[in-house]
Amino acid sequence: MRRDQAIINEEIVYPDNYELISTTDTRGVITYANHAFCEVAGYSADELIGKNHNLVRHPDMPKAAYKDMWGHL
């Protein structure tokens, strides 16, 4: 995760019942993020909306994981 573009080395634990929901446009720009997503990401909705979704992706996350995800959606 990034906060002010600094990588934090910290696991974010959240309740099992949280549903992390965000939507993007076709360019990957966030158009919506629910409260739980914002809380876990460490940003407010105002800070996320209009920004690229990779803002909240850890740089060690393999690109192949996202390719697989998009291939199944």
Buried (B, 14 or more C-beta within 10 A) or exposed (E): BBBEEEEEEEEEEEEEEEEBEBEBEEEEBBEEBBEBBBBBBBBEBEBBBEBEBEBBBEEEEEEEEBEEEEEEE
